[in-house]
């Protein structure tokens, strides 16, 4: 069964931690992205882990191989259970990231899952036109194949692309899917900066392993109720 990941995208650490406290025991994962990590730094990873969450550190590392190796090593030492890199960094960068994970494991810390970012779910064909064109689904599939070949645990993609990725890379190759919008929020018709979006039930039915949800929970009048409704919709797709 797919697991729910709540994105703690808030302008202050206190708001993020307050929401996390209210969801303890309801969701297995929380996501710490660039904004929260920049504000709160490494201690926020430990505080969330102490609440019982597995933490996805979503920093989308993309730099020279040695720098990415060090970043992944640091993420593991902080206690992140998952982190990610941009696949457009290529083989040497991906292999360096995997080496960084092994560096950390040699010191006794757990190996985090390492996922590769394909094409952001905020991007559509019109956005790729500025980058040389191409169909988003085809570009995602090509990058996913590379990620599997490099030895990563999975990719970050839209749930729209999961069926083809699983067919090409194997069922064990993970798919983490942002751009999830509940049916009552308009599903695929919802309007915000996400473009390639899917409902929770459809994402689970497609084979997504992790569903990342932010605003439908963080901006809800009743976040706990929103999480429980998301879980219900996910079960409907199983």
N, C-alpha and C positions, 0 to 999 in steps of 0.2 A: 504494500500500500504506500502511496506517495506520502511524503511528510511536508508539513506546512512550515514555512520560514517567514517570520514577521520582520519586515524592514523597519528598523528603529531610526527613521530619518526625521530628526527633530533639530531645531535650532539651539537647544540647550541639553546638556547631559542629564540634568534633573528630570526633564520631561521624558526622555528616553527611559531612564531607570524607573520612573514612576509607572509608565505603561508596562514595562517588563514585570514589575512586581505584581501588577494586576492580572497578568497572564500566566503566572507560574502554575505549572501543572496542567496547562491547557494546550500549550504548543511546545514541541521539542527544540525548535531552532529559533534564533533571532539573528538578524543581519546587522552588522556594524559597517556602515559605508564611509565614504570619504569625509562627509560633513561631521558626523559624530566622532570619528576617529581623530580628525583634526582638532576638534574642540576638547575631547576628553583624554586622548592619548591611550597608551597601552593599559592603564589601570582599568578602563571600562571593560576590557575583555575578561579580566579576572572577576570583576564584580558581577558580571552577567553569568559567568561560569559558576560562581558561588551560589547563584540563585537556582542552579540546576539546568540552565540552558546550554545547548551546544551552540557555539558562536561561529557564524560565517563572516569572516573578515573580507569584505568586498572592496578591495583596493585596485583591482584590475592592473596588476603590475605589468609595466611595459618599459623596458630600459635595456641597457647593455647587459649581457648575460651575467657578469659577475655581480652587478648591482641587484639583479632579480634573485640570484642565488642567495644573497645576504638578506633580502627582504622576506623571502619565503622562510628562511631559517629563523628570522626574528619572529615572524607570524606564528610559527610552530612553538617557539619558546614562550610566547605570550599566552599560549593556550587556545589558539584558534583551532576549531575542529574542521574548518574548511577555509580555503582561500583560493584566489584565482589570478590568472595571467591572461594577457591578450595573445591570442593565437597568431596574430599578424607579426608577432616578434620572431616567429620562425623556430626551426629545430634547435639551434644552439641555445636560444633563450629558454625554451621549454626544458631542454635537458639540464640546463643550469638550475632551473627552478626545482626539478626533481632532485638534483644533487643537494640543494639547500635543505630540502626536506630530510634527506638522509643525514646530512650534517647534524640537524637537530635531533633526529632519532638516536644518533650515536651518543648523545648526552642524556638519554633516558626519557625524553618527552615523546608523547604520542605523535604519530605521523598524521597531519591533517589531510583531508581529501584535497586534491588539487585539480581544479577545473579550468578549462580554457574558454575565454570569451570569444564568441563567433562574431555575430553582427548584433549590435544593441537593438533591443526590442522597441526603442524609440525611433528606429530608422526604417524607412521604406524605400521603394525603388527610386523615388524622386531624390532622396538623400544620397543614394549611391551614384546617381548620375553625376554629382559633383566630384566623385572619386573614381571616375572611369567607367561608370555604368555597371550593368549586370543585374541579374535577378537575385533578390535577397536570399531566397530559398536555396538556390544553387551555390551561392557563395558560402552560406552556412554549412551546407553539406560538405563542400570541399574542405573547409576548415575543420569540421568535425572529424573527417577521415584523417586529417593530419594529426589532430589531437590524439586520436586513438593510436595512431602509428607511433607517436612520440612516447606513449605510455601514461598519459594522463588518465584520471579517473572518470572524466566526463567533460561535458561542455555546458556553457550557458547559452541558451537559445530560446526562441519562441516555441510554445507548445505546438504551433502550426507545423514545425519542422521535425517533431520528435519521431513520428512514425518512420520517416525516411532515414533518420539518423540511426535508429535502432536496427533497421533492416541492413544498413550499410556497415555498422560498427559493432553490432551484437547487442543483445538484450542487457548484458551486464554493464555496458558502457552507459554511464549516468547522464541524465538530462535535467538540468536545473532551469526552471522556466519562470522568469519574471513576466510582467505584462498580463497578470491574472486579474480579471475583473468579474465580480459576482454577477449572477444573472439579473438580480434586481437593480444593479447599477448600470445596466445597459449592455453588459457582456461585450461582445465584439463591436457594439455601437458606441461604447463609452468614449468620451472626448477628453483627453488630456495629452501629455507629451508622449505617452506610449502609443505606438502605431500597430504593431503586430500582436494583438491581444486575444485572449481566449478565456472562456469561463472555467471555473474550477472543475466542474464535472467533465467538460470536454478535454481539459488538460490531463486529468487522471485517465480517462478513456484512451487517450493517445499514447500513454505510457510514461508521462513525466514522473520523475523520481522525487523532485523537490519543487514545490510551488512557492514562489516569493510574492508576498502581498504586503503592500505598504499602506497607501492612503485609504483604501476601503476599511482598514482597521484603525489606523492612527488618527483619521479624521472623523471616525464614527462617534455618534453621541454615546453609544454603548459598545466600547471596543471588545469586551468579553463576549457580548451577544453576537457581535460581528464575526468573531473567531469561531464561535460554535456554529453559526450558520455556514461559514466557509467549510467547516469540517463536515457538516451535513451534506453540502453540495459535492464535496470530494467523495464521500461514501457513495453518493448516487452515481458517480462515474466509474466506480470500481467494478 
